[in-house]
């Protein structure tokens, strides 16, 4: 299956059904009581996590999702049917982000978890709700509230504790198959791994995850190869295991060390601020090698490093293997010197160097035990901060804005204002979400409905607030729309 780990989609919840104005009819009762029912609830957009999903591929081919609308109300006190929620299935460890702000709205962490991204529209009241001692037969109803629309980014997180990094065909997939139940594809040609593999490793009572990305090559940061597309996954790992191919001798060692340049360029392009000051460093932290990134003199990224010399079965000579260890220590020291990094002790490098063979299992158990010991000492992975979804609000001082001069010509042309009397009248922009909702659910042109609307504004204190701003009879209110795709509305006071 093709791997797809990030996608932008548009979702829209369903609108609520309209209410209805009707009255009871029976022989001898020509004008009975009101019995118009409410409209049904619009469908919500709901995301559900599933452990059986491992890619966002489905969302690559379909970008727009809209829930059904609720049915309109009926006579005889019958409510319209509610629409079913639209449930979108995503893998566990999926982030949902606001496409406009980049804020993380939700992080799915367990199988079956549900989250409502957009609720269905409300409104749609029938005339049964508006009867009182004065108005025995209300002849109006409320319209549906439009559904909500939003652009979202879905991002799949492969949260591996250990990230396997290396060139193509160094044996990363074979290593992850050895230590976990994963069955990643292996073959004797480059780029066998086309998608990241995530495996769970158990050592005693301790369990951790290991992620293997497609092989990196020199020039990956410029678009060569495949692995650069998935580097953001491995950068979330707490521990980097840099895998070198012993069968390639000195060339295999150099190719592995050069991958630090690709990681560095990726971090510079994707993470660091162009205007800030930053630098990279290899440093000793206790008995570990740390690859650290500093921005404005503060530690931004810190990854612990282990080196793995794989395919030792192709050498099969202890003295030769020992010579290769010495060569690796010398080459890494030279790499640090050439790149003007601080020098690390040879003992530190050697203590973080492992020799393995995925074919014969040589050195695998010692490597697993070392990984488990190190991970239990390191801080736990940081989960993304989830931004709470708050109702849309407007600052009180900006809730009402005089926009007279810029709006009057258009309003005169469209008969909202008379050219003569417009000299004495003003136009106000009202930026309150509740006023917006009331305007959109009111059936304009119905006198009773309009009286209900202005009464609602009076009871909620909006009329007092508007008149305090200088509003007079005949002034025009421009109501800001908080619904995607729907224009602002104009009403006359």
VEXDREN-2710 file (C-alpha; in Angstrom, 1 decimal):
% VEXDREN-2710
k/r/px/py/pz
1/UNK/0.0/0.0/0.0
2/UNK/1.2/3.5/-0.8
3/UNK/2.2/5.6/2.2
4/UNK/0.6/9.0/2.6
5/UNK/1.3/10.9/5.8
6/UNK/0.1/14.5/5.3
7/UNK/-2.9/15.9/3.5
8/UNK/-5.1/19.0/3.5
9/UNK/-8.9/18.5/3.3
10/UNK/-12.0/20.7/3.5
11/UNK/-14.8/19.6/5.8
12/UNK/-18.3/21.1/6.2
13/UNK/-21.0/20.1/8.7
14/UNK/-24.7/19.9/7.6
15/UNK/-27.2/22.7/8.2
16/UNK/-30.1/22.2/10.5
17/UNK/-33.5/21.7/8.8
18/UNK/-36.0/24.7/8.7
19/UNK/-38.8/24.9/11.2
20/UNK/-42.3/25.2/9.9
21/UNK/-45.4/27.4/10.7
22/UNK/-48.6/25.4/10.7
23/UNK/-51.8/25.0/12.7
24/UNK/-54.0/22.2/13.9
25/UNK/-57.0/21.7/11.6
26/UNK/-60.1/19.6/12.3
27/UNK/-63.9/19.8/11.6
28/UNK/-65.3/22.7/13.6
29/UNK/-61.8/24.0/14.4
30/UNK/-60.9/26.2/11.4
31/UNK/-57.9/27.8/13.1
32/UNK/-56.4/25.7/15.8
33/UNK/-53.2/25.9/17.8
34/UNK/-49.7/26.1/16.3
35/UNK/-48.2/22.7/15.6
36/UNK/-45.2/23.3/13.4
37/UNK/-42.2/21.1/14.3
38/UNK/-38.5/21.9/14.4
39/UNK/-36.0/21.0/11.8
40/UNK/-33.7/18.1/12.3
41/UNK/-30.1/18.5/13.4
42/UNK/-27.4/18.8/10.7
43/UNK/-24.8/16.1/10.5
44/UNK/-21.5/16.8/12.4
45/UNK/-18.0/16.0/11.1
46/UNK/-16.5/13.4/13.4
47/UNK/-13.0/11.9/13.2
48/UNK/-12.4/8.4/14.6
49/UNK/-9.0/6.7/15.1
50/UNK/-8.5/3.1/14.1
51/UNK/-5.5/0.9/14.8
52/UNK/-6.3/-0.9/11.5
53/UNK/-5.4/2.2/9.5
54/UNK/-1.8/3.1/8.8
55/UNK/-1.9/5.7/6.1
56/UNK/-3.9/8.8/5.1
57/UNK/-4.0/7.6/1.5
58/UNK/-7.8/7.7/1.3
59/UNK/-7.8/11.5/1.8
60/UNK/-5.4/11.9/-1.1
61/UNK/-8.1/11.2/-3.7
62/UNK/-11.0/12.9/-1.9
63/UNK/-10.4/16.3/-0.5
64/UNK/-13.9/17.6/0.3
65/UNK/-16.3/16.1/2.9
66/UNK/-19.8/17.4/3.7
67/UNK/-22.2/16.0/6.2
68/UNK/-25.9/15.7/5.3
69/UNK/-28.5/18.4/6.2
70/UNK/-31.3/17.8/8.7
71/UNK/-34.8/17.5/7.4
72/UNK/-37.2/20.4/7.8
73/UNK/-39.9/20.3/10.4
74/UNK/-43.4/19.0/9.7
75/UNK/-47.0/19.7/10.7
76/UNK/-48.7/17.9/13.6
77/UNK/-45.8/18.6/16.0
78/UNK/-43.5/16.4/14.0
79/UNK/-39.8/17.2/14.0
80/UNK/-37.6/16.7/11.0
81/UNK/-35.2/13.7/11.1
82/UNK/-31.7/14.4/12.3
83/UNK/-28.9/13.8/9.7
84/UNK/-26.3/11.2/10.4
85/UNK/-22.8/12.4/11.4
86/UNK/-20.1/11.9/8.8
87/UNK/-17.4/9.8/10.4
88/UNK/-13.9/10.0/8.9
89/UNK/-11.5/7.2/9.9
90/UNK/-7.8/8.1/10.5
91/UNK/-4.9/6.1/11.9
92/UNK/-3.9/6.4/15.6
93/UNK/-1.2/9.1/16.1
94/UNK/-2.9/11.4/13.6
95/UNK/-2.7/15.2/14.3
96/UNK/-5.5/17.4/13.1
97/UNK/-4.4/21.0/12.5
98/UNK/-6.1/24.2/11.5
99/UNK/-4.9/24.9/8.0
100/UNK/-5.1/28.7/8.5
101/UNK/-3.2/29.0/11.8
102/UNK/-1.3/25.7/12.0
103/UNK/-2.6/25.1/15.5
104/UNK/-3.0/21.5/16.6
105/UNK/-6.7/20.9/17.3
106/UNK/-6.6/17.3/18.2
107/UNK/-4.1/14.4/18.7
108/UNK/-5.5/10.9/18.4
109/UNK/-3.6/8.5/20.7
110/UNK/-5.8/5.4/21.1
111/UNK/-7.9/3.1/19.0
112/UNK/-11.6/4.0/18.8
113/UNK/-11.1/7.6/20.0
114/UNK/-13.6/10.1/18.5
115/UNK/-13.4/13.8/18.1
116/UNK/-16.1/16.2/16.7
117/UNK/-14.3/18.6/14.3
118/UNK/-17.4/20.6/13.3
119/UNK/-20.9/20.4/14.9
120/UNK/-24.0/20.4/12.7
121/UNK/-25.9/23.7/12.3
122/UNK/-28.6/24.6/14.8
123/UNK/-31.8/26.7/14.5
124/UNK/-34.8/25.6/12.6
125/UNK/-37.5/26.2/15.3
126/UNK/-41.2/25.6/14.5
127/UNK/-44.0/28.0/15.5
128/UNK/-44.9/25.7/18.4
129/UNK/-42.1/27.5/20.4
130/UNK/-43.4/31.1/19.9
131/UNK/-47.0/31.0/21.3
132/UNK/-47.6/33.2/24.3
133/UNK/-50.5/35.0/26.0
134/UNK/-50.5/37.7/23.4
135/UNK/-49.6/35.8/20.3
136/UNK/-51.9/32.8/20.2
137/UNK/-51.0/31.7/16.7
138/UNK/-47.5/32.8/15.7
139/UNK/-47.2/32.7/11.9
140/UNK/-43.4/32.4/11.6
141/UNK/-40.6/29.9/12.2
142/UNK/-36.8/30.0/12.2
143/UNK/-34.6/29.0/9.4
144/UNK/-31.7/26.6/9.5
145/UNK/-28.3/27.8/10.7
146/UNK/-25.7/27.2/7.9
147/UNK/-23.2/24.4/8.5
148/UNK/-19.7/25.3/9.4
149/UNK/-16.8/24.9/7.0
150/UNK/-13.1/24.6/7.6
151/UNK/-9.8/23.6/6.0
152/UNK/-7.9/21.0/8.1
153/UNK/-4.5/19.4/7.8
154/UNK/-4.2/15.7/8.8
155/UNK/-0.7/14.7/9.7
156/UNK/0.3/11.2/10.7
157/UNK/2.9/11.0/13.4
158/UNK/5.2/7.9/13.5
159/UNK/6.5/8.4/17.1
160/UNK/9.4/6.0/17.2
161/UNK/11.7/6.1/20.3
162/UNK/14.6/4.9/18.1
163/UNK/15.1/6.2/14.5
164/UNK/17.1/4.0/12.2
165/UNK/19.1/6.3/9.8
166/UNK/21.3/5.1/7.0
167/UNK/21.9/4.8/3.3
168/UNK/19.9/2.4/1.1
169/UNK/20.7/-1.3/1.5
170/UNK/22.6/-1.0/4.8
171/UNK/20.2/-3.4/6.4
172/UNK/17.8/-1.1/8.4
173/UNK/14.7/-3.1/7.5
174/UNK/16.5/-6.4/8.4
175/UNK/17.5/-4.9/11.8
176/UNK/13.9/-3.8/12.6
177/UNK/12.6/-7.2/11.5
178/UNK/15.1/-8.9/13.9
179/UNK/14.1/-6.9/17.0
180/UNK/10.4/-6.6/16.5
181/UNK/7.4/-8.4/15.0
182/UNK/7.5/-6.1/11.9
183/UNK/7.9/-7.8/8.6
184/UNK/9.4/-5.0/6.5
185/UNK/10.3/-5.9/2.9
186/UNK/14.0/-6.7/2.4
187/UNK/15.9/-7.3/-0.9
188/UNK/19.3/-6.9/-2.3
189/UNK/18.7/-3.7/-4.3
190/UNK/18.6/-0.1/-3.2
191/UNK/15.4/1.7/-2.1
192/UNK/13.6/-1.6/-1.2
193/UNK/11.9/0.4/1.6
194/UNK/9.5/2.9/0.0
195/UNK/7.5/3.8/3.1
196/UNK/8.5/4.1/6.8
197/UNK/8.2/1.0/9.0
198/UNK/7.3/1.2/12.7
199/UNK/8.1/-1.7/15.0
200/UNK/7.5/-2.4/18.7
201/UNK/10.5/-3.8/20.6
202/UNK/10.2/-5.5/24.0
203/UNK/13.2/-6.0/26.3
204/UNK/12.0/-7.6/29.6
205/UNK/9.2/-5.4/30.9
206/UNK/10.2/-2.4/28.8
207/UNK/8.8/-1.7/25.4
208/UNK/9.8/1.0/22.9
209/UNK/9.1/1.8/19.2
210/UNK/11.6/1.8/16.4
211/UNK/11.1/3.6/13.1
212/UNK/12.9/2.8/9.9
213/UNK/12.7/5.4/7.0
214/UNK/13.6/4.8/3.4
215/UNK/17.4/5.2/2.8
216/UNK/19.0/8.6/2.8
217/UNK/21.6/9.5/0.2
218/UNK/23.8/12.5/-0.2
219/UNK/21.8/15.3/-1.8
220/UNK/18.5/14.2/-0.1
221/UNK/17.9/17.7/1.1
222/UNK/17.8/18.8/-2.5
223/UNK/15.2/16.2/-3.4
224/UNK/17.3/13.2/-4.3
225/UNK/16.2/9.7/-3.1
226/UNK/13.2/9.0/-0.9
227/UNK/14.2/9.3/2.7
228/UNK/14.1/13.1/3.0
229/UNK/10.3/13.0/2.5
230/UNK/10.1/11.2/5.8
231/UNK/12.8/12.8/7.9
232/UNK/10.3/14.7/10.0
233/UNK/9.2/11.3/11.4
234/UNK/12.6/10.2/12.4
235/UNK/13.4/13.6/13.9
236/UNK/10.8/12.9/16.5
237/UNK/12.8/10.0/17.8
238/UNK/14.7/10.4/21.1
239/UNK/17.6/8.3/19.9
240/UNK/19.3/8.1/16.5
241/UNK/20.8/4.8/15.4
242/UNK/23.1/5.6/12.5
243/UNK/23.6/2.4/10.5
244/UNK/26.7/1.8/8.4
245/UNK/27.3/-1.1/6.0
246/UNK/30.5/-2.9/6.8
247/UNK/30.6/-4.6/3.4
248/UNK/31.3/-1.2/1.9
249/UNK/34.4/-0.7/4.0
250/UNK/35.6/2.9/4.3
251/UNK/33.1/4.2/1.8
252/UNK/30.2/2.9/3.9
253/UNK/31.6/4.7/6.9
254/UNK/31.9/8.0/5.1
255/UNK/28.5/7.7/3.5
256/UNK/26.9/7.3/6.9
257/UNK/28.7/10.3/8.5
258/UNK/27.8/12.5/5.5
259/UNK/24.1/11.9/6.4
260/UNK/24.5/14.4/9.3
261/UNK/24.9/17.1/6.6
262/UNK/21.6/16.1/5.1
263/UNK/19.9/16.1/8.5
264/UNK/21.4/19.5/9.2
265/UNK/20.2/21.0/6.0
266/UNK/16.7/19.6/6.5
267/UNK/16.5/21.2/10.0
268/UNK/17.8/24.5/8.6
269/UNK/15.1/24.5/5.9
270/UNK/12.1/23.1/7.8
271/UNK/12.5/24.1/11.4
272/UNK/14.9/27.0/12.0
273/UNK/14.0/30.7/11.6
274/UNK/16.0/32.4/8.8
275/UNK/16.3/35.5/10.9
276/UNK/17.7/33.8/14.1
277/UNK/21.2/32.8/15.0
278/UNK/21.8/29.1/15.3
279/UNK/24.5/26.5/15.3
280/UNK/25.0/22.7/15.5
281/UNK/27.2/20.8/17.9
282/UNK/28.2/17.2/18.8
283/UNK/28.6/17.2/22.6
284/UNK/29.2/14.7/25.4
285/UNK/26.3/14.3/27.8
286/UNK/27.3/11.8/30.6
287/UNK/28.5/8.8/28.5
288/UNK/26.3/9.6/25.5
289/UNK/26.9/11.5/22.2
290/UNK/24.4/14.3/21.7
291/UNK/23.7/16.0/18.4
292/UNK/22.4/19.4/19.5
293/UNK/20.9/22.3/17.7
294/UNK/21.1/25.8/19.3
295/UNK/18.9/28.7/18.3
296/UNK/19.6/32.1/19.8
297/UNK/21.8/30.5/22.4
298/UNK/19.0/28.2/23.6
299/UNK/19.0/24.4/23.1
300/UNK/16.3/23.7/20.4
301/UNK/16.8/20.1/19.5
302/UNK/18.9/17.4/21.2
303/UNK/19.2/13.8/19.8
304/UNK/21.3/11.1/21.3
305/UNK/23.4/9.1/18.8
306/UNK/24.4/5.5/18.6
307/UNK/26.4/4.0/15.7
308/UNK/25.7/0.5/14.3
309/UNK/28.2/-1.3/12.0
310/UNK/25.9/-3.8/10.3
311/UNK/26.5/-6.9/8.2
312/UNK/29.5/-8.0/10.3
313/UNK/28.8/-11.6/9.1
314/UNK/30.3/-10.6/5.7
315/UNK/33.6/-9.9/7.5
316/UNK/33.6/-12.8/10.0
317/UNK/37.0/-12.1/11.5
318/UNK/37.4/-10.6/15.0
319/UNK/40.7/-8.9/14.2
320/UNK/39.3/-7.3/11.1
321/UNK/36.2/-6.2/13.0
322/UNK/38.4/-4.6/15.6
323/UNK/40.3/-2.8/12.9
324/UNK/37.1/-1.5/11.5
325/UNK/36.0/-0.1/14.9
326/UNK/39.3/1.7/15.1
327/UNK/38.8/3.0/11.6
328/UNK/35.3/4.2/12.4
329/UNK/36.5/6.1/15.5
330/UNK/39.3/7.7/13.5
331/UNK/36.9/8.6/10.6
332/UNK/34.3/10.2/12.9
333/UNK/37.0/12.2/14.7
334/UNK/38.2/13.4/11.3
335/UNK/34.6/14.3/10.3
336/UNK/34.2/16.4/13.5
337/UNK/37.5/18.2/12.8
338/UNK/36.7/18.9/9.1
339/UNK/33.3/20.3/10.0
340/UNK/34.8/22.3/12.9
341/UNK/32.8/20.5/15.6
342/UNK/34.3/20.1/19.1
343/UNK/36.5/17.0/19.5
344/UNK/35.0/14.0/21.3
345/UNK/37.0/11.4/23.1
346/UNK/37.8/8.1/21.4
347/UNK/36.5/6.1/24.4
348/UNK/33.1/7.9/24.1
349/UNK/32.8/7.1/20.4
350/UNK/33.8/3.5/21.0
351/UNK/31.3/3.1/23.9
352/UNK/28.5/4.1/21.6
353/UNK/29.5/1.9/18.7
354/UNK/27.9/-1.5/18.1
355/UNK/28.6/-4.3/15.6
356/UNK/25.6/-6.3/14.4
357/UNK/24.5/-8.8/11.8
358/UNK/20.8/-9.1/11.0
359/UNK/21.6/-12.3/9.1
360/UNK/23.2/-14.3/12.0
361/UNK/21.8/-12.2/14.9
362/UNK/25.3/-11.5/16.1
363/UNK/25.4/-8.5/18.4
364/UNK/21.6/-7.9/18.2
365/UNK/20.8/-8.8/21.8
366/UNK/23.5/-6.5/23.2
367/UNK/22.3/-3.7/21.0
368/UNK/18.7/-4.2/22.1
369/UNK/19.7/-4.2/25.8
370/UNK/21.8/-1.0/25.3
371/UNK/18.8/0.7/23.6
372/UNK/16.5/-0.2/26.4
373/UNK/18.9/1.1/29.1
374/UNK/19.5/4.4/27.3
375/UNK/15.8/5.0/26.6
376/UNK/14.8/4.5/30.2
377/UNK/17.2/7.3/31.2
378/UNK/16.1/9.7/28.5
379/UNK/13.1/12.1/28.9
380/UNK/9.8/10.8/27.5
381/UNK/8.7/12.0/24.1
382/UNK/6.9/15.3/24.1
383/UNK/3.4/15.2/22.7
384/UNK/2.1/18.0/20.6
385/UNK/0.2/20.7/22.5
386/UNK/-3.5/20.7/21.6
387/UNK/-5.2/24.0/21.1
388/UNK/-8.7/24.2/22.7
389/UNK/-11.5/25.1/20.3
390/UNK/-12.9/28.3/21.6
391/UNK/-16.1/30.1/20.4
392/UNK/-15.5/32.9/18.0
393/UNK/-15.5/36.2/19.9
394/UNK/-15.0/39.8/19.1
395/UNK/-13.3/42.5/21.2
396/UNK/-15.9/44.7/22.9
397/UNK/-14.4/47.9/21.7
398/UNK/-14.4/46.5/18.1
399/UNK/-17.8/44.9/18.2
400/UNK/-19.4/48.0/16.5
401/UNK/-17.4/50.0/13.9
402/UNK/-18.7/53.0/11.9
403/UNK/-18.1/52.3/8.2
404/UNK/-20.4/55.0/6.9
405/UNK/-18.3/56.6/4.1
406/UNK/-17.1/53.4/2.5
407/UNK/-20.4/51.6/2.5
408/UNK/-23.0/54.3/1.6
409/UNK/-22.5/54.3/-2.2
410/UNK/-23.2/50.6/-2.5
411/UNK/-26.2/50.8/-0.1
412/UNK/-27.8/53.7/-2.0
413/UNK/-27.3/51.7/-5.3
414/UNK/-29.0/48.7/-3.8
415/UNK/-31.9/50.6/-2.2
416/UNK/-30.9/50.1/1.4
417/UNK/-30.6/53.9/1.8
418/UNK/-32.3/56.8/0.1
419/UNK/-29.9/59.3/-1.5
420/UNK/-31.5/62.3/0.2
421/UNK/-31.9/60.9/3.7
422/UNK/-28.6/59.0/3.6
423/UNK/-26.9/62.3/4.5
424/UNK/-28.2/62.0/8.0
425/UNK/-27.8/58.3/8.5
426/UNK/-24.9/56.0/9.4
427/UNK/-23.7/52.5/8.6
428/UNK/-22.3/50.3/11.4
429/UNK/-20.4/47.0/11.1
430/UNK/-21.6/44.7/13.9
431/UNK/-19.0/41.9/14.6
432/UNK/-20.8/39.8/17.2
433/UNK/-21.2/36.0/16.5
434/UNK/-24.6/35.8/18.3
435/UNK/-26.1/38.7/16.4
436/UNK/-24.8/37.1/13.2
437/UNK/-26.5/33.8/14.1
438/UNK/-29.8/35.5/14.9
439/UNK/-29.7/37.4/11.5
440/UNK/-29.1/34.2/9.5
441/UNK/-31.9/32.2/11.2
442/UNK/-34.6/34.9/10.9
443/UNK/-36.9/34.7/7.8
444/UNK/-36.7/38.4/6.7
445/UNK/-39.9/39.7/5.1
446/UNK/-42.1/38.2/7.8
447/UNK/-43.3/41.0/10.2
448/UNK/-43.7/38.7/13.2
449/UNK/-40.3/37.1/12.7
450/UNK/-38.6/40.5/12.4
451/UNK/-40.4/41.7/15.6
452/UNK/-39.0/38.5/17.3
453/UNK/-35.5/39.3/16.1
454/UNK/-35.5/42.9/17.4
455/UNK/-37.0/41.6/20.7
456/UNK/-34.1/39.2/21.0
457/UNK/-31.6/41.9/20.5
458/UNK/-33.4/44.0/23.1
459/UNK/-33.3/41.2/25.7
460/UNK/-29.7/40.4/25.1
461/UNK/-28.6/44.1/25.5
462/UNK/-27.5/44.6/21.9
463/UNK/-30.0/47.5/21.2
464/UNK/-28.8/49.4/24.3
465/UNK/-25.2/48.9/23.2
466/UNK/-25.9/50.0/19.6
467/UNK/-27.8/53.1/20.7
468/UNK/-25.0/54.0/23.0
469/UNK/-22.8/54.1/19.9
470/UNK/-25.2/56.6/18.3
471/UNK/-27.4/54.3/16.3
472/UNK/-30.8/55.9/15.2
473/UNK/-33.9/54.7/13.3
474/UNK/-33.1/54.2/9.7
475/UNK/-29.4/53.4/10.2
476/UNK/-28.0/50.4/8.4
477/UNK/-26.3/47.5/10.3
478/UNK/-23.8/45.5/8.3
479/UNK/-23.7/42.1/10.1
480/UNK/-20.4/40.3/9.8
481/UNK/-20.8/36.7/8.6
482/UNK/-19.0/34.0/10.5
483/UNK/-20.1/31.3/8.0
484/UNK/-17.6/30.2/5.3
485/UNK/-18.8/31.1/1.8
486/UNK/-21.7/33.3/3.0
487/UNK/-21.5/37.1/2.6
488/UNK/-22.2/39.7/5.3
489/UNK/-25.8/40.8/5.6
490/UNK/-27.4/44.3/5.8
491/UNK/-30.4/45.1/7.9
492/UNK/-32.1/48.5/8.6
493/UNK/-32.8/49.5/12.2
END
